[in-house]
Amino acid sequence: MRTAICPGSFDPVTLGHLDIIGRASRLFSRVIVAVSRNPVKNPLFSIEERVEILRNILLPYPNVEVDSFDGLTVHYAIKHKANAIVRGLRVISDFENEFRMALTNKKLACHLETVFLMTRAEYSFISSTTVKEIAVFGGSVRGLVPPPVEEKLKEKFKSLI
């Protein structure tokens, strides 16, 4: 069984994230979407909310599971006997940071591969940060996030809209 980890903060999950996860689910027999508890970031959604949202959205993918973790992605991957870490690339500027992380992970766990998937062009401009900025100012995020996420964003920001 080939297992891949798709790590991220997913705050919130976007259609770009779903594109990468869906494609990874066709490449690997098991995919774990690992929601990170990054203490450096100040998330809009709690870890529990992000996990619940992802679990509901990813129900159509029988080989995809959702979990959360603390610490280094590479440690999580080793613990779950993963063969690969899947990372999405939107634009060329993403590559430098992702490349550095992949090399660091390779140093920490030489058996673990990093697989880069280019997002589809129609999602290349979408980021969770941009989605939150649009939502906080009352803009429409339709076509950027799945409908359940759009509703959750409206709930979070209804006092501002």
Contact map, one row per residue, 1 for C-alpha under 8 A:
11100000000000000000000000011100000000000000000000000000000000000000000000000000000000000000000000000000000000000000000000000000000000000000000000000000000000000
11110000000000000000000000011100000000000000000000000000000000000000000000000000011000000000000000000000000000000000000000000000000000000000000000000000000000000
11111000000000000000000000011111000000000000000000000000000000000000000000000000111100000000000000000000000000000000000000000000000000000000000000000000000000000
01111100000000000000000100010111000000000000000000000000000000000000000000001000011111000000000000000000000000000000000000000000000000000000000000000000000000000
00111110000000000000000000000011110000000000000000000000000000000000000000001000010111000000000000000000000000000000000000000000000000000000000000000000000000000
00011111000000000000100000000011110000000000000000000000000000000000000000000000000011100000000000000000000000000000000000000000000000000000000000000000000000000
00001111100000000000000000000000111100000000000000000000000000000000000010000000000011100000000000000000000000000000000000000000000000000000000000000000000000000
00000111110000000000000000000000111100000000000000000000000000000000000000000000000000000000000000000000000000000000000000000000000000000000000000000000000000000
00000011111100000000000000000000001111000000000000000000000000000000000000000000000000000000000000000000000000000000000000000000000000000000000000000000000000000
00000001111111001000000000000000001000000000000001000000000000000000000000000000000000000000000000000000000000000000000000000001000000000000000000000000000000000
00000000111110000000000000000000000000000011100001000000000000000000000000000000000000000000000000000000000000000000000000000001000000000000000000000000000000000
00000000111111000000000000000000000000000001100001000000000000000000000000000000000000000000000000000000000000000000000000000001001100000000000000001000000000000
00000000011111101100000000000000000000000000000001000100000000000000000000000000000000000000000000000000000000000000000000000001000000000000000011001000000000000
00000000010111111100000000000000000000000000000000000000000000000000000000000000000000000000000000000000000000000000000000000111000000000000000111000000000000000
00000000000011111110000000000000000000000000000000000000000000000000000000000000000000000000000000000000000000000000000000100000000000000000001111000000000000000
00000000000001111111000000000000000000000000000000000000000000000000000000000000000000000000000000000000000000000000001100110110000000000000000100000000000000000
00000000010011111111100000000000000000000000000000000000000000000000000000000000000000010000000000000000000000000000000000000000000000000000000000000000000000000
00000000000011111111110000000000000000000000000000000000000000000000000000000000000000000000000000000000000000000000000000000000000000000000000000000000000000000
00000000000000111111111000000000000000000000000000000000000000000000000000000000000000000000000000000000000000000000001100000000000000000000000000000000000000000
00000000000000011111111100000000000000000000000000000000000000000000000000000000000000110000000000000000000000000000111000000000000000000000000000000000000000000
00000100000000001111111110000010100000000000000000000000000000000000000000000000000000000000000000000000000000000000000000000000000000000000000000000000000000000
00000000000000000111111111000000000000000000000000000000000010000000000000000000000000000000000000000000000000000000000000000000000000000000000000000000000000000
00000000000000000011111111100000000000000000000000000000000000000000000000000000000000000000000000000000000000000000000000000000000000000000000000000000000000000
00010000000000000001111111110010000000000000000000000000000000000000000000000000000001000000000000000000000000000000000000000000000000000000000000000000000000000
00000000000000000000111111111110000000000000000000000000000010110000000000000000000000000000000000000000000000000000000000000000000000000000000000000000000000000
00000000000000000000011111111000000000000000000000000000000000000000000000000000000000000000000000000000000000000000000000000000000000000000000000000000000000000
00000000000000000000001111111000000000000000000000000000000000000000000000000000000000000000000000000000000000000000000000000000000000000000000000000000000000000
11110000000000000000000111111110000000000000000000000000000000000000000000000000000000000000000000000000000000000000000000000000000000000000000000000000000000000
11100000000000000000000011111110000000000000000000000000000000100000000000000000000000000000000000000000000000000000000000000000000000000000000000000000000000000
11110000000000000000000010011111000000000000000000000000000000111000000000000000000000000000000000000000000000000000000000000000000000000000000000000000000000000
00111100000000000000100110011111100000000000000000000000000000111000000000000000000000000000000000000000000000000000000000000000000000000000000000000000000000000
00111100000000000000000000000111110000000000000000000000000000011110000000000000000000000000000000000000000000000000000000000000000000000000000000000000000000000
00001111000000000000100000000011111000000000000000000000000000011110000000000000000000000000000000000000000000000000000000000000000000000000000000000000000000000
00001111000000000000000000000001111100000000000000000000000000000111100000000000000000000000000000000000000000000000000000000000000000000000000000000000000000000
00000011110000000000000000000000111110000000001001100000000000000111100000000000000000000000000000000000000000000000000000000000000000000000000000000000000000000
00000011100000000000000000000000011111000000001000000000000000000001111000000000000000000000000000000000000000000000000000000000000000000000000000000000000000000
00000000100000000000000000000000001111100000001000000000000000000001111000000000000000000000000000000000000000000000000000000000000000000000000000000000000000000
00000000100000000000000000000000000111111000000000000000000000000000011000000000000000000000000000000000000000000000000000000000000000000000000000000000000000000
00000000000000000000000000000000000011111100000000000000000000000000000000000000000000000000000000000000000000000000000000000000000000000000000000000000000000000
00000000000000000000000000000000000001111100000000000000000000000000000000000000000000000000000000000000000000000000000000000000000000000000000000000000000000000
00000000000000000000000000000000000001111110000000000000000000000000000000000000000000000000000000000000000000000000000000000000000000000000000000000000000000000
00000000000000000000000000000000000000111111000000000000000000000000000000000000000000000000000000000000000000000000000000000000000000000000000000000000000000000
00000000001000000000000000000000000000001111110000000000000000000000000000000000000000000000000000000000000000000000000000000000000000000000000000000000000000000
00000000001100000000000000000000000000000111110000000000000000000000000000000000000000000000000000000000000000000000000000000000000000000000000000000000000000000
00000000001100000000000000000000000000000011111111000000000000000000000000000000000000000000000000000000000000000000000000000000000000000000000000000000000000000
00000000000000000000000000000000000000000011111111000000000000000000000000000000000000000000000000000000000000000000000000000000000000000000000000000000000000000
00000000000000000000000000000000001110000000111111100000000000000001000000000000000000000000000000000000000000000000000000000000000000000000000000000000000000000
00000000000000000000000000000000000000000000111111110000000000000000000000000000000000000000000000000000000000000000000000000000000000000000000000000000000000000
00000000000000000000000000000000000000000000111111111000000000000000000000000000000000000000000000000000000000000000000000000000000000000000000000000000000000000
00000000011110000000000000000000001000000000111111111100000000000000000000000000000000000000000000000000000000000000000000000000000000000000000000000000000000000
00000000000000000000000000000000001000000000001111111110000000000111000000000000000000000000000000000000000000000000000000000000000000000000000000000000000000000
00000000000000000000000000000000000000000000000111111111000000000000000000000000000000000000000000000000000000000000000000000000000000000000000000000000000000000
00000000000000000000000000000000000000000000000011111111100000000000000000000000000000000000000000000000000000000000000000000000000000000000000000011000000000000
00000000000010000000000000000000000000000000000001111111110000000100000000000000000000000000000000000000000000000000000000000000000000000000000000000000000000000
00000000000000000000000000000000000000000000000000111111111000001100000000000000000000000000000000000000000000000000000000000000000000000000000000000000000000000
00000000000000000000000000000000000000000000000000011111111000000000000000000000000000000000000000000000000000000000000000000000000000000000000000000000000000000
00000000000000000000000000000000000000000000000000001111111100000000000000000000000000000000000000000000000000000000000000000000000000000000000001010000000000000
00000000000000000000000000000000000000000000000000000111111110011000000000000000000000000000000000000000000000000000000000000000000000000000000000000000000000000
00000000000000000000000000000000000000000000000000000011111111000000000000000000000000000000000000000000000000000000000000000000000000000000000000000000000000000
00000000000000000000000000000000000000000000000000000000111111000000000000000000000000000000000000000000000000000000000000000000000000000000000000000000000000000
00000000000000000000010010000000000000000000000000000000011111110000000000000000000000000000000000000000000000000000000000000000000000000000000000000000000000000
00000000000000000000000000000000000000000000000000000000001111111000000000000000000000000000000000000000000000000000000000000000000000000000000000000000000000000
00000000000000000000000010001110000000000000000000000000000011111000000000000000000000000000000000000000000000000000000000000000000000000000000000000000000000000
00000000000000000000000010000111100000000000000000000000010011111100000000000000000000000000000000000000000000000000000000000000000000000000000000000000000000000
00000000000000000000000000000111100000000000000000000010010001111110000000000000000000000000000000000000000000000000000000000000000000000000000000000000000000000
00000000000000000000000000000001111000000000000000100110000000011111000000000000000000000000000000000000000000000000000000000000000000000000000000000000000000000
00000000000000000000000000000001111000000000000000100000000000001111100000000000000000000000000000000000000000000000000000000000000000000000000000000000000000000
00000000000000000000000000000000011110000000001000100000000000000111110000000000000000000000000000000000000000000000000000000000000000000000000000000000000000000
00000000000000000000000000000000011110000000000000000000000000000011111000010000000000000000000000000000000000000000000000000000000000000000000000000000000000000
00000000000000000000000000000000000111000000000000000000000000000001111100000000000000000000000000000000000000000000000000000000000000000000000000000000000000000
00000000000000000000000000000000000111000000000000000000000000000000111110110000000000000000000000000000000000000000000000000000000000000000000000000000000000000
00000000000000000000000000000000000000000000000000000000000000000000011111110000000000000000000000000000000000000000000000000000000000000000000000000000000000000
00000010000000000000000000000000000000000000000000000000000000000000001111111000000000000000000000000000000000000000000000000000000000000000000000000000000000000
00000000000000000000000000000000000000000000000000000000000000000000000111111100000000000000000000000000100110000000000000000000000000000000000000000000000000000
00000000000000000000000000000000000000000000000000000000000000000000001111111110000000000000000000000000000000000000000000000000000000000000000000000000000000000
00000000000000000000000000000000000000000000000000000000000000000000101111111111000000000000000000000000000000000000000000000000000000000000000000000000000000000
00011000000000000000000000000000000000000000000000000000000000000000000011111111111110000000000000000000000000000000000000000000000000000000000000000000000000000
00000000000000000000000000000000000000000000000000000000000000000000000001111111110000000000000000000000000010000000000000000000000000000000000000000000000000000
00000000000000000000000000000000000000000000000000000000000000000000000000111111110000000000000000000000000000000000000000000000000000000000000000000000000000000
00000000000000000000000000000000000000000000000000000000000000000000000000011111110000000000000000000000000000000000000000000000000000000000000000000000000000000
00100000000000000000000000000000000000000000000000000000000000000000000000001111111000000000000000000000000000000000000000000000000000000000000000000000000000000
01111000000000000000000000000000000000000000000000000000000000000000000000001111111110000000000000000000000000010000000000000000000000000000000000000000000000000
01110000000000000000000000000000000000000000000000000000000000000000000000001000111110000000000000000000000000111000000000000000000000000000000000000000000000000
00111000000000000000000000000000000000000000000000000000000000000000000000001000011111000000000000000000000000011110000000000000000000000000000000000000000000000
00011110000000000000000000000000000000000000000000000000000000000000000000001000011111100000000000000000000000011110000000000000000000000000000000000000000000000
00011110000000000000000100000000000000000000000000000000000000000000000000000000000111110000000000000000000000000111100000000000000000000000000000000000000000000
00000110000000000001000000000000000000000000000000000000000000000000000000000000000011111000000001000000000000000111100000000000000000000000000000000000000000000
00000000000000001001000000000000000000000000000000000000000000000000000000000000000001111100000000000000000000000001111000000000000000000000000000000000000000000
00000000000000000000000000000000000000000000000000000000000000000000000000000000000000111111011000000000000000000001111000000000000000000000000000000000000000000
00000000000000000000000000000000000000000000000000000000000000000000000000000000000000011111010000000000000000000000011100111000000000000000000000000000000000000
00000000000000000000000000000000000000000000000000000000000000000000000000000000000000001111111000000000000000000000000000011000000000000000000000000000000000000
00000000000000000000000000000000000000000000000000000000000000000000000000000000000000001111111100000000000000000000000000000000000000000000000000000000000000000
00000000000000000000000000000000000000000000000000000000000000000000000000000000000000000011111110000000000000000000000000000000000000000000000000000000000000000
00000000000000000000000000000000000000000000000000000000000000000000000000000000000000001111111111000000000000000000000000000000000000000000000000000000000000000
00000000000000000000000000000000000000000000000000000000000000000000000000000000000000001011111111100000000000000000000000000000000000000000000000000000000000000
00000000000000000000000000000000000000000000000000000000000000000000000000000000000000000001111111110000000000000000000000000000000000000000000000000000000000000
00000000000000000000000000000000000000000000000000000000000000000000000000000000000000000000111111111000000000000000000000000000000000000000000000000000000000000
00000000000000000000000000000000000000000000000000000000000000000000000000000000000000100000011111111100000000000000000000000000000000000000000000000000000000000
00000000000000000000000000000000000000000000000000000000000000000000000000000000000000000000001111111110000000000000000000000000000000000000000000000000000000000
00000000000000000000000000000000000000000000000000000000000000000000000000000000000000000000000111111111000000000000000000000000000000000000000000000000000000000
00000000000000000000000000000000000000000000000000000000000000000000000000000000000000000000000011111111100000000000000000000000000000000000000000000000000000000
00000000000000000000000000000000000000000000000000000000000000000000000000000000000000000000000001111111110000000100000000000000000000000000000000000000000000000
00000000000000000000000000000000000000000000000000000000000000000000000000000000000000000000000000111111111000000000000000000000000000000000000000000000000000000
00000000000000000000000000000000000000000000000000000000000000000000000000000000000000000000000000011111111100000000000000000000000000000000000000000000000000000
00000000000000000000000000000000000000000000000000000000000000000000000001000000000000000000000000001111111111010000000000000000000000000000000000000000000000000
00000000000000000000000000000000000000000000000000000000000000000000000000000000000000000000000000000111111111111000000000000000000000000000000000000000000000000
00000000000000000000000000000000000000000000000000000000000000000000000000000000000000000000000000000011111111000000000000000000000000000000000000000000000000000
00000000000000000000000000000000000000000000000000000000000000000000000001000000000000000000000000000001111111000000000000000000000000000000000000000000000000000
00000000000000000000000000000000000000000000000000000000000000000000000001000100000000000000000000000000111111110000000000000000000000000000000000000000000000000
00000000000000000000000000000000000000000000000000000000000000000000000000000000000000000000000000000000111111111000000000000000000000000000000000000000000000000
00000000000000000000000000000000000000000000000000000000000000000000000000000000001000000000000000000000010011111000000000000000000000000000000000000000000000000
00000000000000000000000000000000000000000000000000000000000000000000000000000000011110000000000000000000110011111100000000000000000000000000000000000000000000000
00000000000000000000000000000000000000000000000000000000000000000000000000000000001110000000000000000000010001111110000000000000000000000000000000000000000000000
00000000000000000000000000000000000000000000000000000000000000000000000000000000000111100000000000000100000000011111000000000000000000000000000000000000000000000
00000000000000000000000000000000000000000000000000000000000000000000000000000000000111100000000000000000000000001111100000000000000000000000000000000000000000000
00000000000000000000000000000000000000000000000000000000000000000000000000000000000001111000000000000000000000000111110000000000000000000000000000000000000000000
00000000000000000001000000000000000000000000000000000000000000000000000000000000000001111000000000000000000000000011111000000000000000000000000000000000000000000
00000000000000000001000000000000000000000000000000000000000000000000000000000000000000011100000000000000000000000001111100000000000000000000000000000000000000000
00000000000000010011000000000000000000000000000000000000000000000000000000000000000000011100000000000000000000000000111110110000000000000000000000000000000000000
00000000000000010010000000000000000000000000000000000000000000000000000000000000000000000100000000000000000000000000011111110000000000000000000000000000000000000
00000000000000000000000000000000000000000000000000000000000000000000000000000000000000000000000000000000000000000000001111110000000000000000000000000000000000000
00000000000000000000000000000000000000000000000000000000000000000000000000000000000000000000000000000000000000000000000111111000000000000000000000000000000000000
00000000000000110000000000000000000000000000000000000000000000000000000000000000000000000100000000000000000000000000001111111100000000000000000100000000000000000
00000000000000010000000000000000000000000000000000000000000000000000000000000000000000000110000000000000000000000000001111111100000000000000000000000000000000000
00000000000000000000000000000000000000000000000000000000000000000000000000000000000000000110000000000000000000000000000001111110000000000000000000000000000000000
00000000000001010000000000000000000000000000000000000000000000000000000000000000000000000000000000000000000000000000000000111111011000000000000100000000000000000
00000000000001010000000000000000000000000000000000000000000000000000000000000000000000000000000000000000000000000000000000001111111000000000000000000000000000000
00000000011111000000000000000000000000000000000000000000000000000000000000000000000000000000000000000000000000000000000000000111111100000000000000000000000000000
00000000000000000000000000000000000000000000000000000000000000000000000000000000000000000000000000000000000000000000000000000011111110000000000000000000000000000
00000000000000000000000000000000000000000000000000000000000000000000000000000000000000000000000000000000000000000000000000000111111111000000000000000000000000000
00000000000100000000000000000000000000000000000000000000000000000000000000000000000000000000000000000000000000000000000000000111111111100000100110000000000000000
00000000000100000000000000000000000000000000000000000000000000000000000000000000000000000000000000000000000000000000000000000001111111110000000000000000100000000
00000000000000000000000000000000000000000000000000000000000000000000000000000000000000000000000000000000000000000000000000000000111111111000000000000000000000000
00000000000000000000000000000000000000000000000000000000000000000000000000000000000000000000000000000000000000000000000000000000011111111111100000000000000000000
00000000000000000000000000000000000000000000000000000000000000000000000000000000000000000000000000000000000000000000000000000000001111111111100000000000110010000
00000000000000000000000000000000000000000000000000000000000000000000000000000000000000000000000000000000000000000000000000000000000111111110000000000000000010011
00000000000000000000000000000000000000000000000000000000000000000000000000000000000000000000000000000000000000000000000000000000000011111110000000000000000000011
00000000000000000000000000000000000000000000000000000000000000000000000000000000000000000000000000000000000000000000000000000000000001111111000000000000000010011
00000000000000000000000000000000000000000000000000000000000000000000000000000000000000000000000000000000000000000000000000000000000001111111100000000000000000000
00000000000000000000000000000000000000000000000000000000000000000000000000000000000000000000000000000000000000000000000000000000000001100111110000000000000000000
00000000000000000000000000000000000000000000000000000000000000000000000000000000000000000000000000000000000000000000000000000000001001100011111110000100000000000
00000000000000000000000000000000000000000000000000000000000000000000000000000000000000000000000000000000000000000000000000000000000000000001111111100100000000000
00000000000000100000000000000000000000000000000000000000000000000000000000000000000000000000000000000000000000000000000000000000000000000000111111000000000000000
00000000000001110000000000000000000000000000000000000000000000000000000000000000000000000000000000000000000000000000000000100100001000000000111111000000000000000
00000000000011100000000000000000000000000000000000000000000000000000000000000000000000000000000000000000000000000000000000000000001000000000111111101100000000000
00000000000011100000000000000000000000000000000000000000100000000000000000000000000000000000000000000000000000000000000000000000000000000000011111111100000000000
00000000000000000000000000000000000000000000000000000000000000000000000000000000000000000000000000000000000000000000000000000000000000000000010011111110000000000
00000000000000000000000000000000000000000000000000001000100000000000000000000000000000000000000000000000000000000000000000000000000000000000000001111111000000000
00000000000110000000000000000000000000000000000000001000000000000000000000000000000000000000000000000000000000000000000000000000000000000000000011111111100000000
00000000000000000000000000000000000000000000000000000000000000000000000000000000000000000000000000000000000000000000000000000000000000000000110011111111110000000
00000000000000000000000000000000000000000000000000000000000000000000000000000000000000000000000000000000000000000000000000000000000000000000000000111111111000000
00000000000000000000000000000000000000000000000000000000000000000000000000000000000000000000000000000000000000000000000000000000000000000000000000011111111100000
00000000000000000000000000000000000000000000000000000000000000000000000000000000000000000000000000000000000000000000000000000000000100100000000000001111111110000
00000000000000000000000000000000000000000000000000000000000000000000000000000000000000000000000000000000000000000000000000000000000000100000000000000111111111000
00000000000000000000000000000000000000000000000000000000000000000000000000000000000000000000000000000000000000000000000000000000000000000000000000000011111111000
00000000000000000000000000000000000000000000000000000000000000000000000000000000000000000000000000000000000000000000000000000000000000000000000000000001111111100
00000000000000000000000000000000000000000000000000000000000000000000000000000000000000000000000000000000000000000000000000000000000000110100000000000000111111111
00000000000000000000000000000000000000000000000000000000000000000000000000000000000000000000000000000000000000000000000000000000000000000000000000000000011111111
00000000000000000000000000000000000000000000000000000000000000000000000000000000000000000000000000000000000000000000000000000000000000000000000000000000000111111
00000000000000000000000000000000000000000000000000000000000000000000000000000000000000000000000000000000000000000000000000000000000000011100000000000000000011111
00000000000000000000000000000000000000000000000000000000000000000000000000000000000000000000000000000000000000000000000000000000000000011100000000000000000011111
